[in-house]
Amino acid sequence: MSDTVEPPRVRGTGALGTRTELPSTLHIAGVELSRSQSPPSLACWSGYLPGPPGSEPAGLNVVIEPAAPPDGATLRLAHDVASRFDELVDRAREYCRTRLREPGFGLTAGEPGLLDLPALPLAMPEATVWDEGGWAVRFAESGLGTADPYGILVTFDGTRPVDLQVLDGSDESDGLGGEA
């Protein structure tokens, strides 16, 4: 959401590189992410990307498992996602527009017509970046019944959407590791 090129920064108390000392704050593309409570096996930082006036801020999470400070590659990926957030969310929406038409996603009789609307009924996007180089956008709200109660997750390979998952809570992998 920002055109400013700024190297990611890590701020905390204590020496980085030790398993027990995790930064309390990450600064990525002008966004401050604060360390969130998480199980001891995870380290999670969450924050909000600013949006246009009157819009909901979008979430950004960085999740590291096992718990450790984020490495340079993870920080660079989070920076790329934050800097190009609007563009990448638009790609995720278009991917949903195509994939949700496939059998098996449980759309009701009237819902395929919603996929033809100029503004797809997917809202409250939140990006989660994992330490192994993966990342995803979750649309927390939707006008599609199939997306209840937890939304739709679009997984990316770099800047290309590659998978779509309806988060209904029935699979432990639905967890994103943090909430922004």
C-alpha positions in Angstrom: 0.0 0.0 0.0 3.1 2.2 0.2 5.4 3.1 -2.7 8.1 4.0 -0.2 11.0 1.6 -0.4 12.2 1.1 3.1 14.3 -1.8 4.3 12.5 -3.9 7.0 13.6 -3.2 10.5 13.5 -5.3 13.7 13.2 -3.6 17.1 13.2 -5.4 20.4 15.0 -5.9 23.7 17.8 -8.4 23.8 20.2 -10.0 21.4 18.8 -11.3 18.1 19.8 -14.8 17.2 18.9 -16.4 20.6 15.8 -18.5 20.6 14.4 -16.8 23.7 14.9 -13.2 22.6 12.3 -12.1 20.0 11.8 -8.6 18.8 8.7 -6.9 20.2 8.2 -4.8 17.0 8.9 -5.2 13.3 8.8 -2.2 10.9 7.9 -3.3 7.4 7.1 -0.9 4.6 6.1 1.8 7.0 3.9 -0.6 9.0 4.5 -1.4 12.7 3.8 -5.0 13.6 3.7 -5.9 17.3 4.5 -9.2 18.8 1.2 -11.1 19.5 0.6 -13.7 22.1 1.1 -17.1 20.6 2.0 -20.6 21.7 5.7 -21.0 22.7 6.3 -22.9 19.4 5.3 -19.8 17.3 6.4 -16.2 17.0 3.7 -13.9 15.5 3.7 -10.2 14.8 0.6 -8.4 13.6 -0.3 -4.9 12.4 -2.5 -3.0 10.0 -1.8 -1.5 6.6 -3.3 1.9 6.3 -6.1 2.2 3.8 -8.0 5.1 2.1 -10.0 7.3 4.4 -13.2 5.6 5.5 -12.0 2.1 4.7 -11.1 -0.7 7.1 -7.4 -1.2 7.6 -6.0 -4.4 6.2 -4.1 -6.9 8.4 -0.5 -8.1 8.0 0.9 -11.0 10.0 4.4 -12.5 10.1 4.5 -16.0 11.6 7.7 -17.9 12.4 7.7 -21.6 13.5 9.6 -22.6 15.5 9.7 -19.3 17.3 12.7 -17.2 16.3 13.3 -13.7 15.0 12.4 -13.4 11.3 15.2 -13.9 8.8 16.1 -11.5 6.0 14.2 -13.5 3.4 11.0 -13.4 5.5 11.3 -9.7 6.1 11.8 -9.0 2.4 8.8 -11.1 1.5 6.7 -9.3 4.1 7.9 -6.0 2.7 7.0 -7.0 -0.9 3.5 -8.1 0.2 2.9 -4.9 2.2 4.2 -2.7 -0.6 2.1 -4.3 -3.3 -0.8 -5.2 -1.0 -3.7 -3.7 -3.1 -2.4 -5.2 -6.4 -2.0 -8.7 -4.8 -5.4 -8.6 -3.1 -6.9 -7.7 -6.5 -5.1 -10.8 -8.0 -6.5 -12.9 -5.1 -10.1 -11.6 -5.8 -9.8 -12.5 -9.5 -8.5 -15.9 -8.6 -11.5 -16.4 -6.4 -13.8 -15.2 -9.1 -12.6 -18.0 -11.4 -12.0 -20.8 -8.9 -15.2 -20.4 -6.9 -17.2 -21.4 -10.1 -15.7 -24.9 -9.9 -17.8 -27.7 -8.4 -17.1 -28.5 -4.8 -17.0 -25.0 -3.4 -20.6 -25.2 -2.2 -22.1 -22.1 -3.8 -25.9 -21.8 -3.5 -28.1 -21.4 -6.5 -27.9 -17.5 -6.5 -24.3 -17.1 -5.5 -22.6 -17.7 -8.9 -24.2 -14.4 -10.0 -22.3 -12.6 -7.3 -19.1 -13.7 -8.9 -20.1 -11.6 -12.0 -20.4 -8.3 -10.0 -17.7 -5.7 -10.6 -17.0 -5.6 -6.9 -16.6 -9.2 -5.7 -18.2 -9.7 -2.3 -14.9 -10.4 -0.5 -13.8 -8.0 2.3 -11.4 -7.5 5.1 -8.3 -8.9 3.5 -5.5 -9.9 5.7 -2.0 -11.2 4.6 0.0 -13.7 6.5 3.7 -14.4 5.7 5.3 -17.5 7.0 9.0 -18.1 7.5 9.3 -20.9 4.9 8.6 -18.4 2.1 4.9 -19.0 1.9 2.2 -16.4 2.2 -1.6 -16.0 1.8 -4.5 -13.6 1.8 -7.5 -14.4 3.9 -10.8 -12.6 3.1 -12.4 -12.6 6.6 -15.8 -11.4 5.3 -17.8 -12.4 2.3 -21.3 -12.2 0.8 -20.9 -15.9 0.0 -22.4 -18.5 2.4 -19.6 -21.0 1.7 -17.1 -18.6 3.3 -18.8 -18.7 6.7 -17.6 -18.6 9.3 -13.9 -18.0 8.8 -13.5 -16.7 5.3 -11.6 -17.7 2.2 -7.8 -18.2 2.0 -5.8 -17.7 -1.2 -2.3 -19.1 -1.1 0.4 -17.5 -3.3 3.6 -18.7 -4.9 5.5 -15.4 -5.1 3.0 -13.0 -6.7 0.8 -15.7 -8.3 -2.3 -17.1 -6.5 -2.0 -20.9 -6.6 -4.7 -22.3 -4.2 -8.0 -21.4 -2.7 -9.4 -22.9 0.6 -12.7 -22.2 2.2 -12.1 -21.9 5.9 -14.9 -23.6 7.7 -13.0 -24.6 10.8 -13.1 -28.3 10.1 -9.4 -28.5 9.3 -6.6 -27.6 11.8 -4.7 -26.1 8.9 -7.3 -23.3 8.8 -5.3 -21.5 11.4 -3.1 -18.7 10.2 -1.1 -18.4 13.3 -2.2 -14.9 14.3 -4.9 -12.3 14.1 -4.3 -8.8 12.9 
